[in-house]
């Protein structure tokens, strides 16, 4: 039997087309590509410009959420007030403007308009001199609250503009507002009200009390130490040949004798800041006396010196506390510039507040327990040194003429 042959059936493989795309279709495809390129280019350009604008525009940093802020001082001066910051930092300028933000928009707008007017003048000068600038111009604005009761609020803004070889300007702007209407209060309005609960007394020292101070003197003061950052602070002060005053907590002194000894040996002044940091106005006279005595003994044990000055915790003082201080032969030293370093914990903000509010005879408040505050000191010393300030102790600032039982806020 003959076998039949098996034929394998395969499907024919289609041949690849060798025809070229018609010229018309290639033309359409090219047009589509061009359209996409031309459509995308403006978008990319706009995005780049927007990014450049964002990176170079004034940087606005809002204050910390008030809900997260625990106000440190017993007086209500900063109740219901936060801050807005506008910063411009580039080759030509170092600008840091702090705007107070109250619950009344009219008050905010009035103050902002005044700050902005001075800022425009600064920028006009900057534009004219920009081609010749070798060192950035500086422009700072900071505020202090002098009064804040149920009806009125008093705010002072100090603006400093340093244009180096061109000229420097300093502006002190002050208002007292009716908190309800936002209007600037008149003298008749103020006369019809009782004095505020926490007035700022005039300094008891005479106007020429800085007789041992040559030039523009200023006192940097540090509360609540000694602590982990105090030695680093001492080294920074040494680098600028600056002297400071430390108001120390008594119960911290025993563990940090070496730091107090260094503070005294390097020419700084040590003051009493109570034993446990209570509100002295809420204590009985005997308890106030005990807070003072224990701390003085601890300081003397470390340095063989007994302090002649005290800063009451929270700045809280009354007639009873003053009487106790007079008994001990001590004076109360408060401050004229509050950096509020405890609230922001931001070195740039702390520096800006200190520099913008500094004046000859001022007492500036810091806390050396916060690393951000210690980090701010090189900036403060550098900026104020360029403005001709000398950094001295409280004793030097007042020429050693503080009177027991009296309170001092500044030497101006």
C-alpha positions, 0 to 999 in steps of 0.5 A: 500500500502506498502511503499518501504524502501529508502536505503542511498548510501554512498561512501566507505571511503578509508582507510589510508595506514598503509604501512611504507615508503620503506627504500630506499625512506627514505634513499633518503630523508635523503640524500637530507636533508644532502645535503641541510645542507652541502650546506647551512653550508659553505654559512652561514659560509662565510656570518658570516666571511664576516660580521665579516670582514666588522665590523672589517675592517678599516672604510672609511668615504668619505668627504662630497659631494663637491657640498654640501660644502660652503667653508668658507674662502676667500682664495682658499687654499682648492679649489678642495680638499676633504678628505678620512678618514680611521679609525680603532678603537678597543681594541688595537688601535685608528687610524684615517688617513686623506688623501687629495684627489685632482683632480690629481690621481698621487698627491693622490697616492704619499701622500697616499703611504707616509701615508701608509708606516708610517701606516705599521710601526705602525701596525708592532709595534702594532702586536709585542706589542699586547699581552702587550697593556693595553691602545690603541695605537693612530695613527693619520694623518691630512693635511694642504694646504699651497699653491694652485694656478693655477700651484702648490699645497703645502700640509703638512701631520703631522702623530702622533703615540703614543705607550705609554710606548714603544715609540712615533713618529711624522712625518712631510711630505711636498710636492709641486706638479705641479698640471698638471703633478702630479710631485713633483716640483723642486726648479727651477720650483718654482723660475720661478713662482710668489709667491702665492696669499695667502702665509703663512707669517712667524710669526713676533714674535721671536722664544722664544716668549713663555717665559711665557709658560712652556712646550708644549703650544698650543692655542685653539681659537673659532670664531663666538660666543658667542652662544647657545653652549658657556657655555657648552664649558666653562664647558668642558674647566674648567674640563681640566684646559684649557684656550682658546681665543674667537674671538666674533662677535660684534652684538652677544655680546649685547644679551650674556653679561653674556657669555662674563663675564663668559669667562673673569672671568674664565681666557679666552681671548676675541678677536675682530672678527668684528661687522657683519663678512664681508670681511674686505679687500673689505671695505673702511678704514673707514668701517674697522675702524667702524667694529673694533670700534663697536665690541671693545665697545661692548666687553668693555661694557660686560667685562670692557676690550678692546681687543688687538687682532683681527681675520679678518673674513675668515682670509682675511687681507691686508695692509689697514686692517693691518694699521687700526689695528695698529692705534687701537694698535691691532694685527691680530691673524690667525691660523696654524691648520685649523680643517675645522669644518664648512665643515664636522660637524663631531666631530671625524673628527674635533678631528682627524684634531686638534690632528694630526696637533698639535705642540707646539706653534700652534694656532688651529681654531674652531667655537663654534657656531657648536655643533659638534665642541663643542662636539669634544673638550673633545676628543681634550683635552684628546688626547693632554693632554696625549701628554703633551700639556698645553692649554693657551690663545694667550696672554700667548702663545706669552708672551704678546709680540704681536706687533700692525699691525702685523699678527701671525699664530703661535708661532713656 
